[in-house]
Amino acid sequence: MTSATRQPETPAAALPPRLIATDLDGTLLRDDKSVSPRTVAALAAAEEAGIEVFFVTGRPARWMDVVSDHVHGHGLAICGNGAAVVDLHGGPGTHRFVKVRELERENALDAVRLLRDAAPGTMYAVEQTYGFYQEPEYPKMHMEIPDSLAPAEELLAPDAPGAGEPVLKILAFHPTIDPDAFLTLARLAIGDRANVTRSSPSALLEISGPDVSKASTLALCCAERGISHEQVVAFGDMPNDVEMLTWAGRSYAMGNAHPDVIAAASGRTVANNEDGVAVVIEQLLTEHA
């Protein structure tokens, strides 16, 4: 396993970037979920300069249509906070899973049980490679129609619908707890049974396999390409980006970023609605022209 822990070596600013890893929501995308013409041009210019671009997001593969028109040459995305690497070249509805890092059902059931005890009233949904299942009380946050409604324990049972399909992550929502407090509580309750993070402004947690994160999967993808962390430039705005920003040689918190993200990143750019990713890419291309 390639480590996702950054170690100090050559100053990253002295090395030309070989890969740009960018979050989507609140980072590359504007609040209306569009990709601005300036950002499209910056991504294309980076690839023309020989720099790979990876979209690294908490979104499932089926929600990647928002960037399908901006794939250019790279075509690979890390989805589900590191649970899957997806080839976007086929276009909307035809995404191919290149790598899957599943959450074992035993771990998922343990996480559900432990968090139910620690935070009564928590509601769950189960994200799989192709299916989406939820408890009846789980809120309709994205107007998504679930494949099945049942308690989480039944959705994760050996004979559940989609039982032969990998679980990518569990979603846990609480209607009243503060989002950051819920994240802290869940991490303490679940321990090393799973990795817990969040990307939503609400008290919605994302629970993945124990060693699965944006950072660890990005590290694997970079190792396969002979790219060191020092040659990676990363962008993010929410707690699920913290490990990736810590690992990358250079990292930027958006102007709209969560305080933990600002603390983790080596730099800061302007907000997503001001094309903060494009601003940095343009500067990098000028520096290493």
C-alpha positions as CSV (number, residue, x, y, z in Angstrom):
1,M,0.0,0.0,0.0
2,T,1.4,3.4,-0.9
3,S,1.4,5.7,2.0
4,A,-0.8,8.8,1.9
5,T,1.3,10.5,4.6
6,R,3.4,13.2,3.2
7,Q,7.1,13.3,4.2
8,P,9.3,16.4,3.7
9,E,11.6,16.0,0.8
10,T,12.4,18.4,-2.1
11,P,10.5,21.7,-1.8
12,A,7.4,21.2,-4.0
13,A,7.6,24.7,-5.4
14,A,10.9,23.7,-7.0
15,L,9.3,20.9,-9.0
16,P,7.1,21.3,-12.0
17,P,3.6,19.9,-11.4
18,R,2.7,16.7,-13.0
19,L,-0.8,16.2,-11.7
20,I,-3.6,18.5,-10.6
21,A,-6.1,16.9,-8.2
22,T,-9.2,19.0,-7.7
23,D,-12.4,18.5,-5.7
24,L,-15.6,19.4,-7.5
25,D,-18.4,20.9,-5.3
26,G,-17.4,24.1,-3.7
27,T,-14.0,23.9,-5.4
28,L,-13.9,23.5,-9.2
29,L,-17.7,24.0,-9.7
30,R,-19.4,27.2,-9.0
31,D,-22.4,27.2,-6.7
32,D,-24.7,26.7,-9.6
33,K,-22.7,23.5,-10.4
34,S,-21.3,25.0,-13.6
35,V,-17.7,24.9,-14.8
36,S,-16.8,28.4,-15.9
37,P,-15.2,29.1,-19.3
38,R,-12.1,30.3,-17.6
39,T,-11.8,27.1,-15.6
40,V,-12.4,25.0,-18.7
41,A,-9.6,26.9,-20.5
42,A,-7.2,26.5,-17.5
43,L,-7.8,22.7,-17.3
44,A,-7.2,22.3,-21.1
45,A,-4.0,24.4,-20.9
46,A,-2.7,22.3,-18.0
47,E,-3.2,19.1,-20.1
48,E,-1.6,20.7,-23.1
49,A,1.4,21.4,-20.9
50,G,1.5,17.7,-20.0
51,I,-0.1,18.0,-16.6
52,E,-2.7,15.3,-15.7
53,V,-5.9,16.4,-14.2
54,F,-7.9,14.2,-11.7
55,F,-11.3,15.1,-10.5
56,V,-11.3,13.9,-6.8
57,T,-14.8,14.0,-5.3
58,G,-17.2,12.6,-2.8
59,R,-19.8,12.2,-5.6
60,P,-20.8,8.8,-6.9
61,A,-20.0,7.9,-10.5
62,R,-23.6,8.5,-11.7
63,W,-23.3,12.2,-10.6
64,M,-20.2,12.9,-12.8
65,D,-22.2,14.1,-15.7
66,V,-21.6,17.7,-14.4
67,V,-18.0,17.4,-15.7
68,S,-18.5,15.0,-18.6
69,D,-18.1,17.8,-21.2
70,H,-14.8,18.8,-19.6
71,V,-13.0,15.5,-19.6
72,H,-10.4,16.4,-22.3
73,G,-7.6,13.9,-22.3
74,H,-7.5,12.6,-18.7
75,G,-10.9,11.0,-18.2
76,L,-10.2,9.5,-14.8
77,A,-12.0,10.5,-11.6
78,I,-11.7,9.4,-8.0
79,C,-15.3,9.1,-6.7
80,G,-16.9,8.3,-3.4
81,N,-14.0,9.9,-1.4
82,G,-11.6,7.4,-2.8
83,A,-13.8,4.3,-2.9
84,A,-13.7,4.1,-6.7
85,V,-11.6,5.2,-9.7
86,V,-13.9,5.8,-12.7
87,D,-13.1,6.2,-16.4
88,L,-15.4,9.0,-17.7
89,H,-14.5,8.6,-21.4
90,G,-17.7,6.8,-22.2
91,G,-19.8,9.8,-21.4
92,P,-22.9,10.1,-19.3
93,G,-24.3,6.7,-18.1
94,T,-21.4,4.6,-19.4
95,H,-18.8,5.2,-16.8
96,R,-16.4,2.3,-16.2
97,F,-15.1,1.4,-12.7
98,V,-11.3,1.0,-12.9
99,K,-10.7,0.4,-9.2
100,V,-13.0,-0.3,-6.3
101,R,-12.1,0.0,-2.7
102,E,-15.2,-1.3,-0.9
103,L,-16.5,-1.0,2.6
104,E,-16.9,-4.6,3.9
105,R,-20.4,-5.2,5.0
106,E,-19.3,-6.4,8.4
107,N,-17.5,-3.1,8.9
108,A,-20.5,-1.2,7.6
109,L,-22.8,-3.0,10.1
110,D,-20.4,-2.3,12.9
111,A,-20.3,1.4,12.0
112,V,-24.1,1.6,11.8
113,R,-24.5,-0.1,15.2
114,L,-21.8,2.0,17.0
115,L,-23.2,5.2,15.6
116,R,-26.8,4.3,16.4
117,D,-25.7,3.8,20.1
118,A,-23.7,7.1,20.1
119,A,-26.2,9.3,18.3
120,P,-29.8,8.0,18.5
121,G,-31.9,9.3,15.6
122,T,-29.2,8.8,13.0
123,M,-30.6,7.8,9.6
124,Y,-28.7,5.9,6.9
125,A,-28.3,5.3,3.2
126,V,-26.1,2.8,1.4
127,E,-24.1,3.8,-1.7
128,Q,-23.0,0.9,-3.9
129,T,-21.2,0.8,-7.3
130,Y,-24.5,1.0,-9.2
131,G,-27.3,1.0,-6.5
132,F,-28.5,3.4,-3.9
133,Y,-30.5,2.2,-0.9
134,Q,-31.8,4.1,2.1
135,E,-33.9,3.9,5.3
136,P,-37.4,5.2,4.9
137,E,-36.7,8.2,7.2
138,Y,-33.5,9.2,5.4
139,P,-34.2,12.7,3.8
140,K,-34.5,13.2,0.0
141,M,-31.5,15.4,-0.3
142,H,-30.8,15.1,-4.0
143,M,-34.2,14.1,-5.4
144,E,-32.8,10.6,-5.9
145,I,-35.1,7.6,-6.1
146,P,-33.7,4.8,-4.0
147,D,-33.6,1.2,-5.3
148,S,-34.9,-0.1,-2.0
149,L,-36.2,1.2,1.4
150,A,-35.4,-0.7,4.6
151,P,-33.5,-0.4,7.8
152,A,-29.7,-0.2,7.3
153,E,-29.2,-3.6,8.9
154,E,-31.4,-5.2,6.3
155,L,-29.9,-3.2,3.4
156,L,-26.4,-4.6,4.5
157,A,-27.6,-8.2,5.1
158,P,-26.1,-11.1,3.0
159,D,-29.4,-11.6,1.2
160,A,-30.2,-7.9,0.7
161,P,-31.0,-6.4,-2.7
162,G,-27.6,-5.8,-4.5
163,A,-25.8,-8.1,-2.0
164,G,-23.4,-9.1,-4.8
165,E,-22.4,-5.5,-5.4
166,P,-19.6,-3.7,-3.5
167,V,-20.6,-1.1,-0.9
168,L,-18.7,2.1,-1.5
169,K,-19.8,4.1,1.5
170,I,-22.5,4.6,4.1
171,L,-24.2,7.9,4.5
172,A,-25.3,8.9,8.0
173,F,-27.6,11.9,8.6
174,H,-28.7,13.4,11.9
175,P,-31.4,16.1,12.0
176,T,-30.3,18.1,15.0
177,I,-26.5,17.6,15.8
178,D,-24.0,20.2,14.8
179,P,-22.2,18.9,11.7
180,D,-18.6,19.2,13.1
181,A,-19.7,17.8,16.4
182,F,-21.4,14.9,14.6
183,L,-18.2,14.2,12.7
184,T,-16.1,14.1,15.9
185,L,-18.6,12.0,17.7
186,A,-18.8,9.5,14.9
187,R,-15.0,9.2,14.6
188,L,-14.7,8.4,18.3
189,A,-17.6,5.9,18.2
190,I,-16.6,4.0,15.1
191,G,-12.8,4.1,15.6
192,D,-10.8,2.0,13.1
193,R,-13.8,0.1,11.8
194,A,-14.2,2.7,9.0
195,N,-13.1,6.1,7.8
196,V,-15.5,8.9,8.6
197,T,-15.6,12.3,6.9
198,R,-18.0,14.9,5.6
199,S,-18.5,17.2,2.7
200,S,-22.0,18.6,3.2
201,P,-22.8,21.7,5.2
202,S,-25.5,19.6,7.0
203,A,-24.9,16.9,9.5
204,L,-24.3,14.3,6.8
205,L,-21.4,11.9,7.3
206,E,-19.7,9.7,4.7
207,I,-18.4,6.4,6.0
208,S,-15.9,4.4,3.9
209,G,-13.5,1.5,4.3
210,P,-10.9,1.9,7.1
211,D,-8.0,3.1,4.9
212,V,-10.1,4.7,2.1
213,S,-9.8,8.4,1.5
214,K,-9.2,10.8,-1.3
215,A,-5.6,10.9,-0.3
216,S,-4.9,7.2,-0.1
217,T,-6.5,6.4,-3.5
218,L,-4.8,9.4,-5.1
219,A,-1.5,8.1,-3.7
220,L,-2.1,4.7,-5.4
221,C,-3.0,6.4,-8.7
222,C,0.1,8.5,-8.6
223,A,2.4,5.6,-7.7
224,E,1.1,3.7,-10.7
225,R,2.2,6.7,-12.8
226,G,5.5,7.3,-11.2
227,I,4.4,10.7,-9.8
228,S,5.5,11.7,-6.3
229,H,3.4,13.7,-3.9
230,E,5.7,16.7,-4.5
231,Q,4.6,16.8,-8.1
232,V,0.9,17.0,-7.1
233,V,-1.1,20.2,-6.7
234,A,-4.4,19.7,-4.9
235,F,-7.5,21.9,-4.3
236,G,-10.4,21.5,-1.8
237,D,-12.9,23.1,0.5
238,M,-14.3,20.6,3.0
239,P,-13.1,18.1,5.7
240,N,-13.1,15.2,3.2
241,D,-10.3,17.1,1.4
242,V,-8.0,17.5,4.4
243,E,-6.0,14.3,4.0
244,M,-5.5,15.0,0.2
245,L,-4.4,18.6,0.9
246,T,-1.9,17.4,3.6
247,W,-0.5,14.7,1.3
248,A,0.0,16.8,-1.9
249,G,3.2,18.8,-2.4
250,R,1.3,21.9,-3.0
251,S,-2.3,22.4,-1.9
252,Y,-4.8,25.2,-1.9
253,A,-7.8,25.9,0.3
254,M,-10.6,27.7,-1.5
255,G,-11.6,31.2,-0.3
256,N,-14.9,29.5,0.9
257,A,-13.2,26.6,2.6
258,H,-13.9,25.1,6.0
259,P,-11.4,26.2,8.8
260,D,-9.9,22.7,9.0
261,V,-9.1,22.8,5.2
262,I,-7.5,26.2,5.5
263,A,-5.3,24.9,8.3
264,A,-4.3,21.8,6.3
265,A,-3.5,23.4,3.0
266,S,-0.1,25.0,2.1
267,G,-1.8,27.9,0.3
268,R,-5.0,29.6,-0.3
269,T,-6.8,30.8,-3.4
270,V,-10.0,32.7,-4.0
271,A,-13.5,31.2,-3.7
272,N,-15.0,28.7,-6.2
273,N,-17.4,31.4,-7.6
274,E,-14.3,33.5,-8.4
275,D,-12.5,30.6,-10.3
276,G,-10.0,30.0,-7.6
277,V,-8.7,26.7,-9.2
278,A,-8.2,28.5,-12.6
279,V,-6.3,31.4,-10.9
280,V,-3.7,29.0,-9.4
281,I,-3.4,26.9,-12.6
282,E,-2.7,30.0,-14.6
283,Q,0.0,31.0,-12.2
284,L,1.6,27.6,-12.2
285,L,1.7,27.4,-16.0
286,T,3.4,30.8,-16.0
287,E,5.9,29.8,-13.3
288,H,6.9,26.6,-15.2
289,A,6.6,27.8,-18.8
